[in-house]
Amino acid sequence: MAHHAPSATATLDAPRTGTWDGGNEPFKASYGKLMMWFFLLSDAFTFAAFLTTYGFIRHKHEVFAGPGKFFASTRWWPVPDQVFNAFPGLHGVDLPLAFVALMTMILIFSSVTMVLAVEAGHRMDKADVQKWLLWTILFGATFLGSQAWEWTHFIHGTEKGLTMADGSVVHGANLAVNQYGPVLFADLFFFITGFHGTHVFSGVCLLIWCFIATTNGTFHKRGHYEMVEKIGLYWHFVDLVWVFVFTFFYLV
């Protein structure tokens, strides 16, 4: 007896039961969220490469071993407590890492408000989404302003400065000189924190657009607030990366 192969129509009409049969959403993630995860993964590799480079360069330099109290020199790597010890409005007061700790707390709070915005979107609560997005924007903008102040202080330096071998005195840091130690420390500081700051700025821009779209009712008309969730993934990634930048530059 002859056997007939199933027709193309029957094959197309057959129910799909496998996750990867096509036409399904793997792990219940939409195409947009899946692409955001791919982007964040590639971005994580970039940050990992930068921080690994920082680790190798720091390992190559000497560590201050005394005698006496630490002082800046191009021979050894700076001690973060002695570099990042200023606080806005408290000139001359030694507060090691206090301002950087405040900046970190601001980003952590922004992650909390972002979570609340996403949760409100799941409830289709437009007013709450607006409220928590606005708080997240304010926290993000505050972080950027704080980083701008830190860069300004780092660039201008202290009144004492660093006396070089030729007798000249260097104040502050840029890509060519650094009163706090080796020039590479300043180069890496500007490059890595600047790269992260660019991500924060991009995130704030996306949040502002998202806030305007929410206010106009764009997402409510769609019947979901998935865009808020996708931007939230990006924002949480930026916050998480800062934890590693904070650890490498300020704590280790």
FENSULWO-V293600 format. One record per backbone hydrogen bond with DSSP energy under -1.0 kcal/mol. NH is the residue of the N-H (numbers start at 1). CO is the residue of the C=O. Records with the same first field share a line. If there is no record, write none. Layout:
NH = CO + CO
This chain:
11 = 7
12 = 8
13 = 9
21 = 18
28 = 25
29 = 26
34 = 30
35 = 31
36 = 32
37 = 33
38 = 34
39 = 35
40 = 36
41 = 37
42 = 38
43 = 39
44 = 40
45 = 41
46 = 42
47 = 43
48 = 44
49 = 45
50 = 46
51 = 47
52 = 48
53 = 49
54 = 50
55 = 51
56 = 52
57 = 53
58 = 54
59 = 55
60 = 56
61 = 58
77 = 62
82 = 79
84 = 80
90 = 87
93 = 90
95 = 85
97 = 84
98 = 95
101 = 97
102 = 98
103 = 99
104 = 100
105 = 101
106 = 102
107 = 103
108 = 104
109 = 105
110 = 106
111 = 107
112 = 108
113 = 109
114 = 110
115 = 111
116 = 112
117 = 113
118 = 114
119 = 115
120 = 116
121 = 117
122 = 118
123 = 119
124 = 121
125 = 120
126 = 124
129 = 125
130 = 126
131 = 127
132 = 128
133 = 129
134 = 130
135 = 131
136 = 132
137 = 133
138 = 134
139 = 135
140 = 136
141 = 137
142 = 138
143 = 139
144 = 140
145 = 141
146 = 142
147 = 143
148 = 144
149 = 145
150 = 146
151 = 147
152 = 148
153 = 149
154 = 150
155 = 151
156 = 152
157 = 153
162 = 170
164 = 168
167 = 164
170 = 162
174 = 177
179 = 172
185 = 182
187 = 183
188 = 184
189 = 185
190 = 186
191 = 187
192 = 188
193 = 189
194 = 190
195 = 191
196 = 192
197 = 193
198 = 194
199 = 195
200 = 196
201 = 197
202 = 198
203 = 199
204 = 200
205 = 201
206 = 202
207 = 203
208 = 204
209 = 205
210 = 206
211 = 207
212 = 208
213 = 209
214 = 210
215 = 211
216 = 212
217 = 214
218 = 213
221 = 217
222 = 218
223 = 219
224 = 219
229 = 225
230 = 226
231 = 227
232 = 228
233 = 229
234 = 230
235 = 231
236 = 232
237 = 233
238 = 234
239 = 235
240 = 236
241 = 237
242 = 238
243 = 239
244 = 240
245 = 241
246 = 242
247 = 243
248 = 244
249 = 245
250 = 246
252 = 247
